Amino acid sequence: MKYFGNHKSRFSEHYKTHSEVVRKTMEIPKVFVSYSHDSDEHKEWVLRLSTKLRQNGVDVTLDQWDLGAGDDITLFMEKGVRESDRVLVICTDAYVRKADAGEGGVGYERMIITAQLVQDVGTAKFIPIIRQSSDTTKKPTFLETRMHVDCTNENEFDEKFDDLLREVSNARHLRKPPLGKNRYANQSYTQVEPSHHQLTEIPEQIQSASQAYESAFQLARANDTLGWGRLVRQIRPNVFDSLVEWRQKELDGNWPESAEQRREAVDKAVDIISPLISVALVGIESQSEHFNDQKSLLDDLLKIRSRKGWNCSGYEKWIDLPDTVGYIYHSLHGSLSIYTNQLTLALDLARVKTRRIPNSNSTDSVWKNSQFMGWSKPLGGICTENWQYLVAAYDRWEWLSLIFEDALTYRASLVAYYMGLSIHELAEHIALTAEKGLEGQYHIGYNVPLDFLSEDSEIIQHAMELLLRNPTRDELWTSLDVTREQIRNAKWDWIRNCERWLRSVYKNRHFPYVRFLLEDFSDVL
């Protein structure tokens, strides 16, 4: 993702650097060793490393010493990870394979470590130790971004051991120099105001979402509000007229023969609207108050039904196409808002009032409207199919790569948005039961589908980290006058509802990690 002016990197304020991690000053470091029993030779190497650490004043917990017949293995793992100051993760090919696949004791330890990472996203507690036969350095997915110690070359063992010993003893070779005086610290600078004169040239024809993105990006970077308004006015009528014309020519009178044809129709509708969507997303990405309020696009989408030429009779799924594009837009809007630490923007759009049924006077928030929350009729009216369409969007629309770094980041941001909406829904039920004098009796509804919990545990963990980094995340419940304590008291009702929903919707799949992750996540909200 590109950045604007003096805006900081998206995660710079939230990732603690290694040197900033708060650690206890301790005379005897306590270390737990996590490894797989690949071979007798490998067990011997782990024993030698652990022995040498103990000989150098490190209190090592190792199964070969501390686990005996009749002991509870899972309790040993949980206690070892929880009570140690550092955890050494010995990464062999077999360990990485078992951790990523969730197999055996290694898979269980991965779950424990993952939960710890969720509780403290900046923790430096886990140290990958590379000891692999293959040429490529591999780490489990959940530790992919962690700095490691490479012990592959046996001839460098003593040197690497010294590095490791210094690390676990908090005695590195280099220390930060003292902070000096900044001779410019007291100088002030004039804040750049938005320009009311057009500064940036705009192409006469906007042919694609990517071109619209680049134009909007240049305008936002220049703080050119006049040019921004002109760009939106240039794009808006063209895309809506094109959508109406396309439906008249290609859809009216045609009934789709398959779900694939319906999805292709949705693809085309999004493709037509995408220049306007990409401009709106640049506004969010800019994190500027002059551009990031993009609720009006949703209102524009809902007004398509009343545009001249839009046929409000005929095949129902074609009539509802604007709602489906609205579902996709608010999902992209919410995902990017969470990704850029602007949760308030996501909530503001999710609370926009919409008609429950077109042409009716009954209104409700976006997050309570089934058409906008994953039961869109053109996509089959089934939340699982709607969700799969959403998560595959990164590969379907190349312009999303201008906004999200990769497909995994996009999916994690999407999960984080819907997870936030689920917590918000929990908060509303707490508020309603308190109003009725029924505190503690939480029968949580399912306005927000829980398909996000069907994603891999690593994606869910990443999503949790994204949500936890948002400084205003407590708005998920404080906006409804609910306290953090009330949220935590209701966590088991929430978790049970999540599990019940997954069982009823995904009948042939099991999600053993869901309870584990949600329990720890709710404790650190």
Secondary structure as GFF3:
##gff-version 3
##sequence-region A 1 525
A	DSSP	three_ten_helix	18	20	.	.	.	ID=ss1
A	DSSP	beta_strand	30	34	.	.	.	ID=ss2
A	DSSP	alpha_helix	40	55	.	.	.	ID=ss3
A	DSSP	beta_strand	59	61	.	.	.	ID=ss4
A	DSSP	alpha_helix	63	66	.	.	.	ID=ss5
A	DSSP	alpha_helix	73	83	.	.	.	ID=ss6
A	DSSP	beta_strand	86	91	.	.	.	ID=ss7
A	DSSP	alpha_helix	93	101	.	.	.	ID=ss8
A	DSSP	alpha_helix	104	119	.	.	.	ID=ss9
A	DSSP	beta_strand	126	130	.	.	.	ID=ss10
A	DSSP	three_ten_helix	141	143	.	.	.	ID=ss11
A	DSSP	beta_strand	149	150	.	.	.	ID=ss12
A	DSSP	three_ten_helix	154	156	.	.	.	ID=ss13
A	DSSP	alpha_helix	157	168	.	.	.	ID=ss14
A	DSSP	alpha_helix	209	221	.	.	.	ID=ss15
A	DSSP	alpha_helix	225	246	.	.	.	ID=ss16
A	DSSP	pi_helix	247	251	.	.	.	ID=ss17
A	DSSP	alpha_helix	259	286	.	.	.	ID=ss18
A	DSSP	alpha_helix	296	302	.	.	.	ID=ss19
A	DSSP	three_ten_helix	303	306	.	.	.	ID=ss20
A	DSSP	alpha_helix	316	319	.	.	.	ID=ss21
A	DSSP	alpha_helix	321	339	.	.	.	ID=ss22
A	DSSP	alpha_helix	343	350	.	.	.	ID=ss23
A	DSSP	beta_strand	353	355	.	.	.	ID=ss24
A	DSSP	beta_strand	363	365	.	.	.	ID=ss25
A	DSSP	three_ten_helix	366	368	.	.	.	ID=ss26
A	DSSP	three_ten_helix	370	372	.	.	.	ID=ss27
A	DSSP	three_ten_helix	377	379	.	.	.	ID=ss28
A	DSSP	alpha_helix	383	391	.	.	.	ID=ss29
A	DSSP	alpha_helix	393	396	.	.	.	ID=ss30
A	DSSP	three_ten_helix	398	402	.	.	.	ID=ss31
A	DSSP	alpha_helix	407	435	.	.	.	ID=ss32
A	DSSP	three_ten_helix	451	454	.	.	.	ID=ss33
A	DSSP	alpha_helix	457	469	.	.	.	ID=ss34
A	DSSP	alpha_helix	475	478	.	.	.	ID=ss35
A	DSSP	alpha_helix	484	489	.	.	.	ID=ss36
A	DSSP	alpha_helix	491	505	.	.	.	ID=ss37
A	DSSP	alpha_helix	513	524	.	.	.	ID=ss38
###
